[in-house]
Amino acid sequence: MRFIALKELDKTEGTVQLREGNVCAFTFLTNYAIGGLAPAFPTLSQEFNKTPGETANLLLWPILVLGVFNFFWVPLANYFGKRPVFVIASRILYVSYIWGACAKSFRSLLWSNIIAAFAGSSTEALGAAMVNDLYFLHERGFFMGIYMNSISGGNTIGPLICGFVVESIGWRWHKWMAVIFTAINFLAVLFFVPETRFDRGSEFAASPESLSLRPEDDIPAQKMATVILAWVVAINIWNTFVLQAPPYSWKPSINGLINIPGLLGNLAGSFTGGWMVDKYSDWRARKSHGVFQPETRLFMLIIPGFIVPVGCILFGYGVERTLNWTLLFFGYAFVALGLTAVPTIGMAYVSDSYLPVSSDALLLVNGLKNIVAFGFLYGVVPWVTKEGYVNVFGTQAGVFVAILALAIPLAFYGARLRHRTAQWRIVLRN
């Protein structure tokens, strides 16, 4: 059977967009209710008599689970299909939010977040793989950017709304709102998300560009995708304890407004890493007589490579020196740009290079991203306490630049690497 994009089989464009919209909503709601709880951290810390470090576990352990359980859901979806996985996981997400809204202890609330992350982890790699199922090469970056915005948007829109909810009617209503939204989304997934797997055929799978990977094989660009999540979550954790304490003394509702520049940064990052990269790649392909090289996407990493370190330094100095809030807003916006730009570019590159096994390739990228972020964030609270914000965020800026520099040799020699790794190919069995 020859490779046929599923989009060609649809009678209307709207059918494809509806499928992606439902999965994006699923992804958004995972981060909306878990990461969105950040403005309530000082309140929760007092209510349950927990330190800031202990309260941060409400976000840290779900991040680890979001990464680890990619390795559970992706093989399951490869065997049974994506649709049953999404239906089951969206149901679990709905039930776990009811649990969280009714939680009477910190441990109960923590475990409800962990189970929610277990369900939500099904979309981390499979949602991106669905983009590959539904869209063509020249539009992959744009729609990958939309998908990445649904992930990052939960971490910005969630806290923005939660700040007002916590101040007016309490943090539990933030969870109950998530229950309502996830119940609606569960029904939408149940009735409107069909299976998107299809047979790619041996003819397509045989080219050097389309490799079947073993779990132990390294994926180029995966190291770059592991860095940026930790920076944004670190800001989400610390800004609530800083801005709601003297000398800022902001209310939770005002504190939530810091996510407006975060949201704008996410949108700018998805535009930069998605649409701009697609157009740049098209231009480079025309200059190369119609030959497209996935490595052309990597050259656009230069934009977040300059902007994100500036954001880290601005936020670090702004917090430690208690400078004007506008400096913190700009710093967060610059870092948030990288949250969508870098993964969008990296995941589109991986998909271009390993399309027939994109679910497995993206599994490694997303799984490692969250595991590395957890490891970093687990130690960031004592690190900041000991070294201060300037040293910590300054070091983060340097680490980001160093890791992103790995893209330089990959941009020039990635094609050779892809052809060489063709020797690792094993038979792809659908």
N, C-alpha and C positions, 0 to 999 in steps of 0.2 A: 504494500500500500504506500503510495507516494505521500510525502509531507504536504498537508493542506492546513493552512492557518484556520483556526476555528472561526475567526471573524468572517471568513469567506462563506461559511456555512449558515451564517445568520441572515435573516431576511431584512432586519432593520438594525441600524446603528444603536437605537435605543435599547435593544435587548442586551447588547454587550455592556453598555454603560450602566444598565440596571444591575447586572451581575457584579461589576466592579464596585458600584456604589454600595451595595449591601455588604460586601467584604470589607471595604474601606470603613464603613460605619462600625462594623464589628471591631476592627483594629482600633479605631478612634475611641470607642467606648471602653476598651480594656485600659487604655492609658488615662482616659477621662476620670474614671472613678478611683484609680489607684494613685497615679501621679497627681491628679487634681486635688487630692486631700492635703497637699503641702501647706496651704495657708492655715489649716486647722492644727498644725503640729504643735504650736505653743499651747493651744487650748487642750489638745489631747495629752500633752506632757503634764499639764497641771491636773487634768481630770483623772488620769491613771497613775499619777505620781511617778513619772518616768523622766530620765535625763534626756537631753537633746539627742545624744547618740543612740539611746534605746528607742526613742520615738522614730528616729530615722530608719529603723529596721522595717517599719511599715512600707517603706519604698525599696530598701536595699535587697531584702530577700525575694520580693517579687521580681526584681530585675534579674537575679540569678535564675529563678524559675523560668522566666521568659526565654532565657537563653538555653538552659539545659534541656527543657522539654520539647524544643525543636527536634531533638534527636529521637523523641518518641512519636510525635505527630507526623513527621515527613515520611518515614518508612511506612507508617500506617496508611497514609494517603496514597503512597505509591502502590500499595497492594489493593486497598479497597476503593480508592478514589477520593477526590477532594470534597465532594458534596457531603457524604456521610460524616466526614470529620468535622466540617463546618457546622452541620446541624447539631451534632452531639456537643461540640465545644461551646456553641452559642447558648445551648440549654444550660450547661454547667455554669457559664458566666452569669446567666440570669439568676440561678439559684444561689450562687456564692455572694452576689450583691444583696440579696434578701438577708442572708446570714450576716453580712457586714453591718447592715442597717439595724439589725436586732442585737448585735454583739453587746454583751454586758461586761466584758473584761478585755484588757489589752491583748492577751493571748488569743482570745476568740477573734478579735478584729484582725490581728496579724494573720491568723490562719485563713480567714476569709479572703484576704488579699492574696495570699499564696495560692489558694485554689483558683481564684479568679485569674491569676497570672498563668497558672497551668492551662486553663482553658484558652486564654488569650494568646498563649505561645503558638497555638495552631496557625495563627495568621502571620507570624513573623516572617517565615520563609515561604509558606504556601501562598500568601497574598501576593508577594512579589512574583512567584512562579506563575500565578494566574495572569498577571500582566503580560508575561511572556507568551502564555497560551492565547491571549485575546488580541494582541497588537503586533504590528509589523516593526521591523528594525528601525525605520526612520522616525517612528513615533514612540519608541520604547522609553527613551529618556524622559519625555514629557509626562507619560502616564506613570512611570516609576516615581517621578517627582510628586504627582498627585497622591500616590500611595504613601510615600514617605511623609507627606503633609498630614495624612490621616493618623500616622503614628505620632509625629511631633505635635500635631494640633491638640491631641488629648492632653499633652503635658503643658500646654499653654492656655487653651480655652478652658480646660478643667479647673485649674487654679484661679483663673480669672472669675469664673462663675462661683466657685466654691467660697471665695473670699466674702462675697455678698451674702451667700447662703448661711455661712457659719455665723456671721455677725447678726443676722436677722432671725433665723429660725433653728440654727444649730447644725453641727456637722452631719448628724444622721440623715437629715433631709438631702444632703448631697448624695448620699448612698441611695435614698429612696428615688431620687430623680434618675439615677443610673439604672435602678430596677425597672422603671417605666420605659426608659429608652431601650434597654436590652430586651425587654419583653417584646416590644414592637419589632426590633431587629431580628429576634429569633423567628418570629412569624414570617418576616420578609425573606430570611435565609431559607426557611422551610419551604416556602412556596415559589420563590423566584430565583434561586441559585441552582442551576443544573450542573451536571458534571462537565468539566472543561478539559479533562485528559483526552488525548488522542494519540493515534499510532503515528510516529514520525517516520517509520520505515527504515529499512537497512540502507537504502541508497543515500538518504540524507545523513544518516549517522556515521557514514564511512569517511567523511572528509576530515582532514586534520583539524579544522576549526571546531568540529563538533565531537568532543571527547566524552567518553564515559569514565567517570572517576571512581577510584576506590576511596574508602573513608580516610585512609592515611595520606592520600595525595594532598599536597599543599595547593591552595588556590591563590594565584597572584591577585594583589589588591586587597586581600582579606585583612591584612595587618592595618591598612589605612582605615578600614571601616570600624576598627575596634576603639578608636581614640575618642571620638567626639562626644559620644553619649555620656561618658563619665563627667565631662566638663559641665554639661547642661544640668544633669541631675545634682551635681555638687552645688551649683548656684541655686537650684530649686530648694535643696535642703537648708542651705545656710541663710538665704535671703529672708526667710520667715522669722528666724530667731534674731536676726540682726535688725530688720526693719520694724518689728513689732516691739523692740526694746529701746530704751533711751540710747542715743539722743533723738532718734527718728520717731519712735513711739507711734507707729502707724497702726490704725485699726486693720483687722483682717481684710475688709472690703477694699481699703486703699492699697494694702499690701498686694492684693490680687492684681492690681493695675500694672504691676511690673511685667505681667505676662503679655501686655499689649505690644511692647517692642519685641518680646520673644516671638509672638505670632507674626509680626511683620518680618522679622528675621527669617522665620521658617518659610514664609511665602517667597521672600527674595532668594532664599537658598534653593527652593524647589525650581524656581524660574531659572536660576543660574545653572544648577546641576541638571536640569531637565531640558527645557525648550532651547536655551542658549547652546547647550552641548549638542543637541540634535542638529541645530542649524550649523554649528561649527563643523561637526562631523560630515554633514552633507557637503559643505563647501570644500573640505579637505578631500572628500571622495571625488568631487568633480575635478579638482586640481590633479588628482591621481588617475585620471581617465576612467572614472567610475569604480575604482577599486576602494572598498571600505576596509579600514583597519580599526579594530576595536580600540587600539591604543590611542587613537586621536582623542578619545574622550578624556584621557588622563591629563592632557595639557591644560584643561580648564580648571584643574585643581589649584592652579596658581592663585585664583581669586580667593577661595577660603584660606589658602596658605598665607596670605597677607592679612586678611580681615580677622580671622579667629584669634590669633595671638594678641592682636591689639585689644580685642574684646576681653580676653583673660586679664591683661595688665590693667585695663581701665577698671574692671570690676574689683580686682584685688586691691588696687590703690584706693578706689572709692570707698570700699567698706572699711579698710583698716584706718584710713585717715578721716573717716566720717565726712566725706565730701558731699557736694550737692547730689540729690537723687538723680539728676539728669545724666550724670556720669555713669551711674549704675545701670540706667536704662539703656544707654548706648552700648555699654559693655555687654549686657545680656543680649541685645539685638545682634551684635556682631558674632557672639558665640552661637546663638541660635541659627544664624545663617549656615554655619557649618554643620549643624545637626541634620539638615536636609540635603545640603549641597554635596557633602562628601559621600554619604551612603548612596545617594541617587546616582552619582557618577560611578562609584565603585560597584554597585549592584548591577547597573546597566552594562558595565564592562565585563563583569563575570558572566552575565547572561549572554552577551554577544559571543563570548569565547566558549561557553559550555552550555549552549541552549538545550540540547537534547536531555541533559541531566541537570537542568537549572534548579530543580527543587533540592537536589542533593548538594549542589554547589552553594546555593544560597543558605542551605542548612548550616554549612560550616561557617559561612560569613556571619550570619545572625547569631548562631550559637556562641561563637567565640566573642562576638561584640559584647553581648550581655555578660558573659562570664568574666571577661577582662574588666568591664565597667564595675561589676560587683567587687572584684578584688581591689580595684583602686578606691572605690567609695567606702569600702569597709574600713580602710585605714585613714580616710581623709579627715574625719573628725578629730582624732588625736593628733594628726599631722598639723592641722590648722591651729589647734590649741597650743602646740609646742612651737611652731615656726612662724605663725602669723599668716594673714591673708596674702600679703605682698609676695612673700617667698613661695607660698604654695601655688598661687595662680601664675606667678612668674615662671616657676618650674614647669607648670602645665603648658604654658605657651612654648617653652623650649622643647618639651617632649613632643608636642604636636608638630612643630616644624621638622624635628628630626625624623619622626615617623612618616610624615608626608613626603619627605625627601626620598623615601624609598620608591616613590612613583617615577622619579627621574630616570633611573636605568630601565625601569619597566616600560616607560613610554617609548624608549628608543630600541629596546631589545626584547620587548614582550612577544613580538611575532615569532622570533626565533625560539623563545621559550615554549610558546604554544605548539609549534611544530615538533619540538623535541619531546614534549610530553605526550605527543601522539603515540609514542611507543608504549605508553602505559595503558592504552585502550583495552578495555575488556568488552565482551559482548553485552549490549544493552538489551535487557529482557523486560518488556512492558507487561 
